[in-house]
Amino acid sequence: MEVVILPGTKQIGALAADAIVALVRRKPNAVLGLATGSSPLPIYDELARRYEAGEVDFSEAHGFALDEYVGLQAGHPESYREVIRREFTNRVNIKPGNVHGPDGAAGDLEAACEAYEQAIKSAGGVDLQILGVGTDGHIGFNEPGSSLASRTRIKTLIEQTRKDNARFFDSIDDVPHHVVTQGLGTIMDARHVVLVATGAQKAQAVRDFVEGPVAAICAASILQMHPHATVLVDEAAASSLKLADYYRHTYDNKPEWQGL
């Protein structure tokens, strides 16, 4: 796991975009894992800017969303399919048919989860997965206690997650109790994982999953086992890391040929 501490969201968005643009240039049909929430927004803004500047072509790329609420009607503005369209895919030239998400409205959710796993495999697997992290260390909607080997499935949200997401709805009463999410095993299959965390409210979670034990109580800690995981944090999110100075030294002296 590589930890990169940067001054703020602009620098984080630019560095993550560098990796994605380089990937799409060498592999035009790259498969991107797309996350929602506030953490990925600087990445999507930077990618849209670079697309508008003619620096990258997403016409052959594919995208797979991490998760989806259960029970929201198609087209609901806070469904994650709509959020990804609004924040990223409608701002670049990725084909709508190349963007996929779990079906949280399916009559048979178990079958829909299995179909989503197969769709990812059929596309060749995720080349680069974008992630945020919850204040309790969840990634995707793999809440504390999730199986470290889990696959795409239905999960019940803990109340803290519902409270954290209530800002996107009129009230917490409108936040669904259930979601369909890629499992931790599914996420670990991605060839490269880029996790973004910003703000002091994420400092405890960052310390726990970067420097704590690998344990189901902190789902993101499984990324310690990933062969190519990059964690991009600002100074506030890095404030509880014991080895922060070492991470800075390592990145400052990183050979250029290594890339992100």
Secondary structure, 3 states (H helix, E strand, C coil): CEEEEECCHHHHHHHHHHHHHHHHHHCCCCEEEECCCCCCHHHHHHHHHHHHCCCCCCCCCEEEECEEECCCCCCCCCCHHHHHHHHCHHHCCCCHHHEECCCCCCCCHHHHHHHHHHHHHHCCCCCEEEECCCCCCCECCECCCCCCCCCCEEEECCHHHHHHHHHHCCCHHHCCCEEEECCHHHHHCCCEEEEEECCHHHHHHHHHHHHCCCECCEHHHHHHHCCCEEEEEECCCCCCCCCHHHHHHHHHCCCHHHCC
